[in-house]
Amino acid sequence: MKKKKILIIILIVISIIVLDQLSKWIVEKNFIDQSVGNKAIAIEVTNNTGMAFGFNEGNIKNIGLVAFTLIIVFHFVIKQFEQLDYKTTVAISFVIGGGIGNLIDRIIRGSVLDFIRIFNFPNFNVADTFVVTGWMLIVIFLVIYTRSGEKE
């Protein structure tokens, strides 16, 4: 069972990193100087030197903050590995994979390439969708777990 969970984490993380970096490469090669779409949804390239939604823009310490957050998540996974169920393992893998995808950008490009624009929401990328989805699932699972524990 332990080997199966490790394999799941590795496959999901690698898949997310490849999908994220491939999508950024395609956008960079084809859409860097143009915006394609409409007011609702578009491909619009921006370079985010900040954290989520451009917060703390231009701060070189963001690389350290991202790395520190990933280390905390890794530490949690290692300490709680035996207790993690498969759906929580998948959710944590989403966070790790997306986080590494954006960390690669920060190291290689000096910023994160964001290119998906929906309405007036700040631009984001594939890695961001996995990070946010992973954290939302973790919160949902914690609420469900907490509520199921209250009934006992």
N, C-alpha and C positions, 0 to 999 in steps of 0.2 A: 504494500500500500504506500509506503514512504517513497519508493522509487517511482511509482505511478504519479504521485503528486509532484515530485521534482520534475519529471518528464513533462507534465502538464504545464508547469510554470515556465520551463525553458522553451517549450514550443510556442506558448502564447506570447511570451516576451519577445522572442526572436521574430515571430510573425508580425507583431505590432511594429517593431523597429523597422523591419523591411518594408512593410506597407507605408509607414510614415515617411521614411527616407525616399522611397520610390515616388510617392505622391509629391513630395517637395522637389525632387529632381525634375519630374515631368512639368510641374508648374514653373520652375525656374527656367527650364529650357523653352517653354512655349508661351508663357503669359507674363513674364517679368515686366514688360513695358506697357501692358494693357490690362484693362478690366473687362471681363466678359460676364454678361448676365443682365439682370434688371434690378429694380429697387428691392425686390424681395430676397433674391439670392444671387450671388455673383462670386466669381473668382477675382479677387483683388489682393494683390501681393503687398504685404507690409513686413517690415523687419522689426520685430519686437525685442528691444533690449531690456525690457522690464520683466516683471513677473506676470501673473495672470492678468489679462485685460490691460496690459501696459503699465500696471502699478509698479512704482519704483524704477521707472525707465532710466536707462543710462548707467545704472549702478553695476559695476563690475563684480561686486560682491554677490550678485544674483547667482552666479555659477556655484559659489560656495553654499548658498542657501538651498539650491536644488540638490546638490550633492549631499548635503547634510540631511535633507528630508528623505532622500533615497536610502541613506545609511540607516536612518531610524526605521523606515519600513522594512528593510532587509533584516535588521536586528529583531524586530517584532516577529517576522516570519520565522526566523531561526528559533527564537525562544518559544513560540506558540505552535510550531509546525505540527506536532502530533494532534493538537486540538482543532486545527483548522479543517472545516468540512470542504467539500469540493467547490461549492459555489463561492465561498469566501476566498478560497485559493485562486479561483478565476478572477474575482474582483481585485484582489491584491496584485495579481499578474498584470491586469489592465493598468493599474497605477504605476507599477514598476516599468512596464514596457513603454508607456507614454512618457514617463519621466526620463527614461534613458534616451528615447528618441529626441526629446527637446534638449537634453543635456549634450547630445552629440552636436546639435545645431550651435549651441552656445560655445562649445569648444572649437568647432571647425569654422563657423561663420561669424562668431562674435555676437550673434543675435538669433532669435528663433524666427523662421520663415512662417508667417501666418498668411493664409490665402482664402479661407472660406469666410464669406460675409453673408450674414442672414439679417435682413432688415437693418436696424441701427446698432445691433449687437457688435461688440468689438470683434475684429477678425480673429480667427482661430485656425487650427490645423488638425490633422488626423490624430496626432499624439494627444492633443488637448481633449479631444472627444473621449479617448480611452481613459485619460486621467480623471476627468469629471465623471464619466460613467462608473468607473471603478469606485471612486469615493462615494457616489450616490448609492451604489449597491451595498457597500460596506455599512453605511448608515442605516439603510433599510434592513439589512440582516441583523444589525445590532438592536434596532427597535423591535424586530420580530423576536429575537432571542430574549431580550429584556422582558417583553410582554409575556412570552411563554413561561419565563421563570417566575413571574408574579403570580401566576395561576396556581402554582404548587403550594 
